[in-house]
Amino acid sequence: MNPHNGWRDREPEALSTLPTHEPDQGRAVQTRARCHAALRKRARRSRITEPAPTGGWRRALTPAIVGSLCALYLLEVIARARELYRF
C-alpha cells in the first residue's frame, strides 16, 4: 500500500474547503476596456501599414517558377539514378 493513498481520499474534501475567487467587477471592466483599446489600435495600425495589392502576375509567376525548378530537380535526380544503376 502506498502511503499517499490516504491523502488522495481526502483530496476532494480539501478542495471543497477552498474559497472561490471571482474577479473584481470594476477591475474586469477596466481590463476589458484596455484590451479593446489595444485591439482597435492594432487594427487601425494594420490598415495604415497594409501593403498595396500587387499585380496578379506575381501570384501566377511565383508558383510557376517554383514548380519548374522542382520539375528540373526531379529530372536531375532521375538522370543521376539512371547513370548510377545503368538503366
Chimera marker file (.cmm) of the C-alpha trace (Angstrom):
<marker_set name="trace">
<marker id="1" x="0.000" y="0.000" z="0.000" r="1" g="1" b="0" radius="0.5"/>
<marker id="2" x="1.246" y="3.426" z="-0.930" r="1" g="1" b="0" radius="0.5"/>
<marker id="3" x="1.465" y="5.931" z="1.982" r="1" g="1" b="0" radius="0.5"/>
<marker id="4" x="-0.031" y="8.626" z="-0.254" r="1" g="1" b="0" radius="0.5"/>
<marker id="5" x="-3.259" y="6.711" z="-0.890" r="1" g="1" b="0" radius="0.5"/>
<marker id="6" x="-4.897" y="8.047" z="2.264" r="1" g="1" b="0" radius="0.5"/>
<marker id="7" x="-4.123" y="11.610" z="1.232" r="1" g="1" b="0" radius="0.5"/>
<marker id="8" x="-5.802" y="11.065" z="-2.126" r="1" g="1" b="0" radius="0.5"/>
<marker id="9" x="-9.013" y="10.080" z="-0.337" r="1" g="1" b="0" radius="0.5"/>
<marker id="10" x="-9.121" y="13.433" z="1.469" r="1" g="1" b="0" radius="0.5"/>
<marker id="11" x="-8.285" y="15.494" z="-1.631" r="1" g="1" b="0" radius="0.5"/>
<marker id="12" x="-11.909" y="16.259" z="-2.683" r="1" g="1" b="0" radius="0.5"/>
<marker id="13" x="-12.711" y="17.398" z="0.865" r="1" g="1" b="0" radius="0.5"/>
<marker id="14" x="-9.673" y="19.655" z="0.932" r="1" g="1" b="0" radius="0.5"/>
<marker id="15" x="-10.564" y="21.177" z="-2.412" r="1" g="1" b="0" radius="0.5"/>
<marker id="16" x="-14.140" y="21.829" z="-1.365" r="1" g="1" b="0" radius="0.5"/>
<marker id="17" x="-12.976" y="23.951" z="1.583" r="1" g="1" b="0" radius="0.5"/>
<marker id="18" x="-11.050" y="26.355" z="-0.655" r="1" g="1" b="0" radius="0.5"/>
<marker id="19" x="-12.802" y="29.660" z="-1.320" r="1" g="1" b="0" radius="0.5"/>
<marker id="20" x="-13.783" y="30.509" z="-4.867" r="1" g="1" b="0" radius="0.5"/>
<marker id="21" x="-12.193" y="33.583" z="-6.336" r="1" g="1" b="0" radius="0.5"/>
<marker id="22" x="-14.187" y="35.862" z="-8.565" r="1" g="1" b="0" radius="0.5"/>
<marker id="23" x="-12.527" y="38.822" z="-10.260" r="1" g="1" b="0" radius="0.5"/>
<marker id="24" x="-13.368" y="42.288" z="-9.033" r="1" g="1" b="0" radius="0.5"/>
<marker id="25" x="-16.107" y="43.574" z="-11.354" r="1" g="1" b="0" radius="0.5"/>
<marker id="26" x="-14.589" y="47.053" z="-11.705" r="1" g="1" b="0" radius="0.5"/>
<marker id="27" x="-11.156" y="45.653" z="-12.482" r="1" g="1" b="0" radius="0.5"/>
<marker id="28" x="-12.603" y="43.236" z="-15.043" r="1" g="1" b="0" radius="0.5"/>
<marker id="29" x="-14.379" y="46.095" z="-16.844" r="1" g="1" b="0" radius="0.5"/>
<marker id="30" x="-11.191" y="48.154" z="-16.783" r="1" g="1" b="0" radius="0.5"/>
<marker id="31" x="-9.114" y="45.261" z="-18.179" r="1" g="1" b="0" radius="0.5"/>
<marker id="32" x="-11.639" y="44.608" z="-20.960" r="1" g="1" b="0" radius="0.5"/>
<marker id="33" x="-11.611" y="48.302" z="-21.898" r="1" g="1" b="0" radius="0.5"/>
<marker id="34" x="-7.811" y="48.301" z="-22.135" r="1" g="1" b="0" radius="0.5"/>
<marker id="35" x="-7.847" y="45.154" z="-24.259" r="1" g="1" b="0" radius="0.5"/>
<marker id="36" x="-10.487" y="46.559" z="-26.627" r="1" g="1" b="0" radius="0.5"/>
<marker id="37" x="-8.495" y="49.795" z="-26.962" r="1" g="1" b="0" radius="0.5"/>
<marker id="38" x="-5.327" y="47.853" z="-27.783" r="1" g="1" b="0" radius="0.5"/>
<marker id="39" x="-7.174" y="45.765" z="-30.387" r="1" g="1" b="0" radius="0.5"/>
<marker id="40" x="-8.657" y="48.877" z="-32.008" r="1" g="1" b="0" radius="0.5"/>
<marker id="41" x="-5.205" y="50.486" z="-32.106" r="1" g="1" b="0" radius="0.5"/>
<marker id="42" x="-3.685" y="47.378" z="-33.676" r="1" g="1" b="0" radius="0.5"/>
<marker id="43" x="-6.460" y="47.193" z="-36.295" r="1" g="1" b="0" radius="0.5"/>
<marker id="44" x="-6.029" y="50.876" z="-37.143" r="1" g="1" b="0" radius="0.5"/>
<marker id="45" x="-2.259" y="50.467" z="-37.432" r="1" g="1" b="0" radius="0.5"/>
<marker id="46" x="-2.573" y="47.388" z="-39.665" r="1" g="1" b="0" radius="0.5"/>
<marker id="47" x="-4.941" y="49.236" z="-42.010" r="1" g="1" b="0" radius="0.5"/>
<marker id="48" x="-2.474" y="52.100" z="-42.323" r="1" g="1" b="0" radius="0.5"/>
<marker id="49" x="0.609" y="49.941" z="-42.921" r="1" g="1" b="0" radius="0.5"/>
<marker id="50" x="-1.126" y="47.365" z="-45.088" r="1" g="1" b="0" radius="0.5"/>
<marker id="51" x="0.889" y="46.887" z="-48.284" r="1" g="1" b="0" radius="0.5"/>
<marker id="52" x="-0.647" y="47.867" z="-51.569" r="1" g="1" b="0" radius="0.5"/>
<marker id="53" x="-2.041" y="44.937" z="-53.532" r="1" g="1" b="0" radius="0.5"/>
<marker id="54" x="0.454" y="43.567" z="-56.030" r="1" g="1" b="0" radius="0.5"/>
<marker id="55" x="-0.250" y="42.553" z="-59.564" r="1" g="1" b="0" radius="0.5"/>
<marker id="56" x="-1.769" y="39.199" z="-60.361" r="1" g="1" b="0" radius="0.5"/>
<marker id="57" x="1.199" y="38.211" z="-62.478" r="1" g="1" b="0" radius="0.5"/>
<marker id="58" x="3.325" y="37.715" z="-59.351" r="1" g="1" b="0" radius="0.5"/>
<marker id="59" x="0.789" y="35.341" z="-57.909" r="1" g="1" b="0" radius="0.5"/>
<marker id="60" x="0.824" y="33.285" z="-61.096" r="1" g="1" b="0" radius="0.5"/>
<marker id="61" x="4.534" y="33.554" z="-61.856" r="1" g="1" b="0" radius="0.5"/>
<marker id="62" x="5.910" y="32.524" z="-58.472" r="1" g="1" b="0" radius="0.5"/>
<marker id="63" x="4.280" y="29.059" z="-58.350" r="1" g="1" b="0" radius="0.5"/>
<marker id="64" x="5.210" y="28.511" z="-61.996" r="1" g="1" b="0" radius="0.5"/>
<marker id="65" x="8.882" y="29.239" z="-61.284" r="1" g="1" b="0" radius="0.5"/>
<marker id="66" x="8.927" y="27.092" z="-58.161" r="1" g="1" b="0" radius="0.5"/>
<marker id="67" x="7.141" y="24.253" z="-59.965" r="1" g="1" b="0" radius="0.5"/>
<marker id="68" x="9.535" y="24.335" z="-62.900" r="1" g="1" b="0" radius="0.5"/>
<marker id="69" x="12.541" y="24.286" z="-60.551" r="1" g="1" b="0" radius="0.5"/>
<marker id="70" x="11.057" y="21.283" z="-58.751" r="1" g="1" b="0" radius="0.5"/>
<marker id="71" x="10.496" y="19.501" z="-62.048" r="1" g="1" b="0" radius="0.5"/>
<marker id="72" x="14.067" y="20.278" z="-63.119" r="1" g="1" b="0" radius="0.5"/>
<marker id="73" x="15.381" y="18.914" z="-59.814" r="1" g="1" b="0" radius="0.5"/>
<marker id="74" x="13.303" y="15.751" z="-60.191" r="1" g="1" b="0" radius="0.5"/>
<marker id="75" x="14.576" y="15.202" z="-63.729" r="1" g="1" b="0" radius="0.5"/>
<marker id="76" x="18.158" y="15.588" z="-62.498" r="1" g="1" b="0" radius="0.5"/>
<marker id="77" x="17.557" y="13.051" z="-59.730" r="1" g="1" b="0" radius="0.5"/>
<marker id="78" x="16.118" y="10.600" z="-62.259" r="1" g="1" b="0" radius="0.5"/>
<marker id="79" x="19.047" y="11.147" z="-64.667" r="1" g="1" b="0" radius="0.5"/>
<marker id="80" x="21.611" y="10.531" z="-61.918" r="1" g="1" b="0" radius="0.5"/>
<marker id="81" x="19.749" y="7.409" z="-60.753" r="1" g="1" b="0" radius="0.5"/>
<marker id="82" x="19.764" y="6.084" z="-64.329" r="1" g="1" b="0" radius="0.5"/>
<marker id="83" x="23.538" y="6.668" z="-64.539" r="1" g="1" b="0" radius="0.5"/>
<marker id="84" x="24.148" y="5.093" z="-61.161" r="1" g="1" b="0" radius="0.5"/>
<marker id="85" x="22.053" y="1.990" z="-61.802" r="1" g="1" b="0" radius="0.5"/>
<marker id="86" x="22.723" y="1.947" z="-65.589" r="1" g="1" b="0" radius="0.5"/>
<marker id="87" x="19.128" y="1.635" z="-66.787" r="1" g="1" b="0" radius="0.5"/>
<link id1="1" id2="2" r="1" g="1" b="0" radius="0.2"/>
<link id1="2" id2="3" r="1" g="1" b="0" radius="0.2"/>
<link id1="3" id2="4" r="1" g="1" b="0" radius="0.2"/>
<link id1="4" id2="5" r="1" g="1" b="0" radius="0.2"/>
<link id1="5" id2="6" r="1" g="1" b="0" radius="0.2"/>
<link id1="6" id2="7" r="1" g="1" b="0" radius="0.2"/>
<link id1="7" id2="8" r="1" g="1" b="0" radius="0.2"/>
<link id1="8" id2="9" r="1" g="1" b="0" radius="0.2"/>
<link id1="9" id2="10" r="1" g="1" b="0" radius="0.2"/>
<link id1="10" id2="11" r="1" g="1" b="0" radius="0.2"/>
<link id1="11" id2="12" r="1" g="1" b="0" radius="0.2"/>
<link id1="12" id2="13" r="1" g="1" b="0" radius="0.2"/>
<link id1="13" id2="14" r="1" g="1" b="0" radius="0.2"/>
<link id1="14" id2="15" r="1" g="1" b="0" radius="0.2"/>
<link id1="15" id2="16" r="1" g="1" b="0" radius="0.2"/>
<link id1="16" id2="17" r="1" g="1" b="0" radius="0.2"/>
<link id1="17" id2="18" r="1" g="1" b="0" radius="0.2"/>
<link id1="18" id2="19" r="1" g="1" b="0" radius="0.2"/>
<link id1="19" id2="20" r="1" g="1" b="0" radius="0.2"/>
<link id1="20" id2="21" r="1" g="1" b="0" radius="0.2"/>
<link id1="21" id2="22" r="1" g="1" b="0" radius="0.2"/>
<link id1="22" id2="23" r="1" g="1" b="0" radius="0.2"/>
<link id1="23" id2="24" r="1" g="1" b="0" radius="0.2"/>
<link id1="24" id2="25" r="1" g="1" b="0" radius="0.2"/>
<link id1="25" id2="26" r="1" g="1" b="0" radius="0.2"/>
<link id1="26" id2="27" r="1" g="1" b="0" radius="0.2"/>
<link id1="27" id2="28" r="1" g="1" b="0" radius="0.2"/>
<link id1="28" id2="29" r="1" g="1" b="0" radius="0.2"/>
<link id1="29" id2="30" r="1" g="1" b="0" radius="0.2"/>
<link id1="30" id2="31" r="1" g="1" b="0" radius="0.2"/>
<link id1="31" id2="32" r="1" g="1" b="0" radius="0.2"/>
<link id1="32" id2="33" r="1" g="1" b="0" radius="0.2"/>
<link id1="33" id2="34" r="1" g="1" b="0" radius="0.2"/>
<link id1="34" id2="35" r="1" g="1" b="0" radius="0.2"/>
<link id1="35" id2="36" r="1" g="1" b="0" radius="0.2"/>
<link id1="36" id2="37" r="1" g="1" b="0" radius="0.2"/>
<link id1="37" id2="38" r="1" g="1" b="0" radius="0.2"/>
<link id1="38" id2="39" r="1" g="1" b="0" radius="0.2"/>
<link id1="39" id2="40" r="1" g="1" b="0" radius="0.2"/>
<link id1="40" id2="41" r="1" g="1" b="0" radius="0.2"/>
<link id1="41" id2="42" r="1" g="1" b="0" radius="0.2"/>
<link id1="42" id2="43" r="1" g="1" b="0" radius="0.2"/>
<link id1="43" id2="44" r="1" g="1" b="0" radius="0.2"/>
<link id1="44" id2="45" r="1" g="1" b="0" radius="0.2"/>
<link id1="45" id2="46" r="1" g="1" b="0" radius="0.2"/>
<link id1="46" id2="47" r="1" g="1" b="0" radius="0.2"/>
<link id1="47" id2="48" r="1" g="1" b="0" radius="0.2"/>
<link id1="48" id2="49" r="1" g="1" b="0" radius="0.2"/>
<link id1="49" id2="50" r="1" g="1" b="0" radius="0.2"/>
<link id1="50" id2="51" r="1" g="1" b="0" radius="0.2"/>
<link id1="51" id2="52" r="1" g="1" b="0" radius="0.2"/>
<link id1="52" id2="53" r="1" g="1" b="0" radius="0.2"/>
<link id1="53" id2="54" r="1" g="1" b="0" radius="0.2"/>
<link id1="54" id2="55" r="1" g="1" b="0" radius="0.2"/>
<link id1="55" id2="56" r="1" g="1" b="0" radius="0.2"/>
<link id1="56" id2="57" r="1" g="1" b="0" radius="0.2"/>
<link id1="57" id2="58" r="1" g="1" b="0" radius="0.2"/>
<link id1="58" id2="59" r="1" g="1" b="0" radius="0.2"/>
<link id1="59" id2="60" r="1" g="1" b="0" radius="0.2"/>
<link id1="60" id2="61" r="1" g="1" b="0" radius="0.2"/>
<link id1="61" id2="62" r="1" g="1" b="0" radius="0.2"/>
<link id1="62" id2="63" r="1" g="1" b="0" radius="0.2"/>
<link id1="63" id2="64" r="1" g="1" b="0" radius="0.2"/>
<link id1="64" id2="65" r="1" g="1" b="0" radius="0.2"/>
<link id1="65" id2="66" r="1" g="1" b="0" radius="0.2"/>
<link id1="66" id2="67" r="1" g="1" b="0" radius="0.2"/>
<link id1="67" id2="68" r="1" g="1" b="0" radius="0.2"/>
<link id1="68" id2="69" r="1" g="1" b="0" radius="0.2"/>
<link id1="69" id2="70" r="1" g="1" b="0" radius="0.2"/>
<link id1="70" id2="71" r="1" g="1" b="0" radius="0.2"/>
<link id1="71" id2="72" r="1" g="1" b="0" radius="0.2"/>
<link id1="72" id2="73" r="1" g="1" b="0" radius="0.2"/>
<link id1="73" id2="74" r="1" g="1" b="0" radius="0.2"/>
<link id1="74" id2="75" r="1" g="1" b="0" radius="0.2"/>
<link id1="75" id2="76" r="1" g="1" b="0" radius="0.2"/>
<link id1="76" id2="77" r="1" g="1" b="0" radius="0.2"/>
<link id1="77" id2="78" r="1" g="1" b="0" radius="0.2"/>
<link id1="78" id2="79" r="1" g="1" b="0" radius="0.2"/>
<link id1="79" id2="80" r="1" g="1" b="0" radius="0.2"/>
<link id1="80" id2="81" r="1" g="1" b="0" radius="0.2"/>
<link id1="81" id2="82" r="1" g="1" b="0" radius="0.2"/>
<link id1="82" id2="83" r="1" g="1" b="0" radius="0.2"/>
<link id1="83" id2="84" r="1" g="1" b="0" radius="0.2"/>
<link id1="84" id2="85" r="1" g="1" b="0" radius="0.2"/>
<link id1="85" id2="86" r="1" g="1" b="0" radius="0.2"/>
<link id1="86" id2="87" r="1" g="1" b="0" radius="0.2"/>
</marker_set>
